Amino acid sequence: MPLLDRTHPRPTAQAPAPAAARESRHVPTAWLALLATPLAASANSPVLILPDMADSLGIRTATATWLVTAFAWAIAVGTPLMAGLQRRRGLGSTLRLSTALIVAGTAVVAVAPWLPLAMTGRAAQAMGGAGLVTAAMSLAGSVRRMGVITAGFGTLGAVGPLLGSAIASTASWRASLAVGAVALLALPAVMRHADLSAPQQSSPFDGRGAALLALMATALVLIPRYPLPAVTASLVMAALLALHIRSNPTGFVPASLLRTRAFVLSAALACTFATSYFTLLFTVPQLLRDRTGWSTSTIGTGQLVALLAGSVLSMVLAAASARMSRPRVLTILLTAGALAPLTAVLTPWAPLLLLVATLAVFTTSAGQATLAVFATQAAPTAQRPTAIGLFNLCYQLGGAFGPAIAALITMGD
């Protein structure tokens, strides 16, 4: 049995709730949503303006997609790192560093004349945004509040491409990449209500474990671009990380967390749902083009409405889940998650593909809300920021795998 951190004893039934848990109830849900959800809009804002970005930087459009890859990489790597910072240094340090990264990254993107510098700015924005998301989700405390956050992700993710295009047409593409900075408007309210104190830590920082996890996440994110070397590197890093966890079970990736069945199942389902969602997000428009005579604008509008409907439904399920048993919630998620790809493959009527988009975003948004709570409730209090970070890492990996699978599907048609 792993040793418990003496400074964070396991609470008993009679023990009062930790200060952070008490304070988190007083942070209004709307502020938590504002703190977290602009990251989704920022991630998707380049989708329709990549040619403009490429022309401005003097590169090919295909090369400009590295800005998207850099953003996805920084979210994947930054999420567990920011969770580790919150676990050791407290919420205040995490919010301050995240703010500095977003401000610095936005300033760099605003003036960068070269792609590598712009990628650095985007990575800083993403890592800072990952810290804000980790903070918001750790303060949520309930499935209903988590559902508002994840539904906001789905909504802003859906409108992100159109929002980015609109800002680019009225101002510039650089301004469209600054939408994530809107999250900073929530900081005063969150810092006023939340417990910002640093927890007491007696163990040294596990730098090797953090580095191995970051390298493994990097290799996984690069699989869509460099499949064979990235898969090889991922397996090597996974083996090294497993050996490290075995020798240091209370380090950056706690062995006790990986032995917690509820956490592992929740994280695996989140990755599966996210992979399915991002695969269908890129596949459905192509299928509609192939099976209908709809224009690009009609397809875009139809998918936007479908995604917004799914986001609203996910918030409804998150709110209702407090009155439902866990098996029933999982049954709904698994059923909707299975129906989405099956409908895409088997439907003879093309407009039903819009229902596929609704089911996909409903499953991943509602799943992220409910499964995140299941995962963190299964972890000891001191490890809950780490649980949030690793859970979100699994979700973000779905965002890397999904588009690659979609590309294989569309190329095979």
C-alpha positions, 0 to 999 in steps of 0.5 A, a space after each residue: 500500500 502506498 504511503 500517505 502524505 502526512 500533511 494530507 491525512 485521509 479525511 474521516 466521515 466526521 472531519 470538516 471539509 477542506 478549506 478549498 472545498 468550502 471556498 469553491 462553493 462560493 465561486 459563482 459557476 459563471 465565473 468558472 465557465 468564463 475562466 475555462 471556456 475561452 480556451 476552446 474558442 482559441 483552439 478552433 479560431 484558426 480553422 477558417 483563417 489558415 490561408 490568411 495566416 500563411 500569407 502573412 507569415 510567407 509560408 504554405 497553408 499546410 505549414 501554418 497548421 503547425 500553429 494548431 499542432 503547437 497549441 494542441 501540444 501545449 495543452 496536452 503537456 501543460 495540463 498535467 504540469 499545471 495540475 502538479 503546480 497547483 498540487 504543490 504551490 496552490 491555486 494562487 501560483 497556478 493562476 498567476 503563472 497562467 496569467 503571465 503565460 497568456 499575456 506573454 503569449 498573446 503579445 508574442 503572437 501579436 507581433 511575431 513575423 516568423 512561424 517559430 516565434 508565433 508557435 512559441 506564442 501560441 504554445 504559451 497561450 495554450 499552456 496558460 489556458 490549460 492552467 486556467 481550465 485545471 483551476 476551474 475544474 478543480 473548483 467546480 465541485 459538482 457534476 452540475 457546475 462541471 457540466 456548465 464548464 464542459 457545455 461551454 467548451 462545446 459551445 465555444 468550440 463550435 462557434 470558434 471557427 466562425 468567431 475567428 473568421 469574423 474577428 480576422 475580417 474586421 481586425 486581423 488574424 492575430 486578433 482572432 488568436 487572442 480570444 483566449 485572453 478573455 478568460 482573464 476577465 474572470 480572474 478578479 472574481 475567482 481570486 476573491 472567492 477561492 482559497 489561494 493558499 499553498 498546501 504544505 508539501 514535505 516531499 521533493 518535486 519529482 522532476 524526472 516523472 514530470 519530464 517523462 510524462 511530458 515527453 510521452 504526451 509530446 510523442 502521442 500528440 505527434 503520432 498524426 504527423 509522424 506515425 512510426 517514430 512517434 508511436 515508437 517514442 510513445 512506447 519507450 517513454 511509457 515504459 520508462 515512465 512505468 519503471 519510474 512510477 514503480 520506483 517512485 510511487 508517490 511522485 508526479 504520477 502517483 501509483 495509487 491513482 493509477 490503481 484506482 479503478 474509477 479514475 482509470 475507467 473515467 480517463 479511458 472513457 474520456 479519451 475514447 469519447 473525445 477521439 470519437 467526437 473529433 473524428 466525427 467533427 472533421 468527417 461529418 462535413 466531408 460526408 455531407 459534401 459527398 452525399 448531398 448537394 449542400 453548399 459549404 455555408 449550409 453544411 457549416 451552419 447545419 453542423 454549428 446548430 447540431 453542435 450547439 444543440 448537443 452542448 445544451 443537452 450535455 448541460 441538461 444531463 449534467 444537471 440531472 445526473 445528481 438525481 441519477 445513479 452512476 450506472 444509469 449515467 454511464 449507460 446513457 453516455 455509452 449508448 449515445 457514444 456508440 450511436 454516433 459512429 454507428 449512425 455515421 456509418 449506417 445511415 442512408 439519409 444524409 441529413 441524419 449526419 447532423 444528428 451524429 454531430 449532436 450525439 458526438 458533442 453531447 457524449 464528449 461534453 456530458 462525459 467530460 463533466 460527469 467522468 471528471 467528477 467520478 475521477 476526482 472523487 475517487 482520488 484522495 483530496 491531496 491528489 485531486 489536482 493531479 487527477 484533474 490534470 491527468 484526466 484532462 490529458 487523456 481528453 486532450 489526446 483524443 483531440 490529437 487522435 481524432 483528426 488523424 483518424 478522420 484524415 485516414 477515413 476521408 483519404 480512404 473514400 
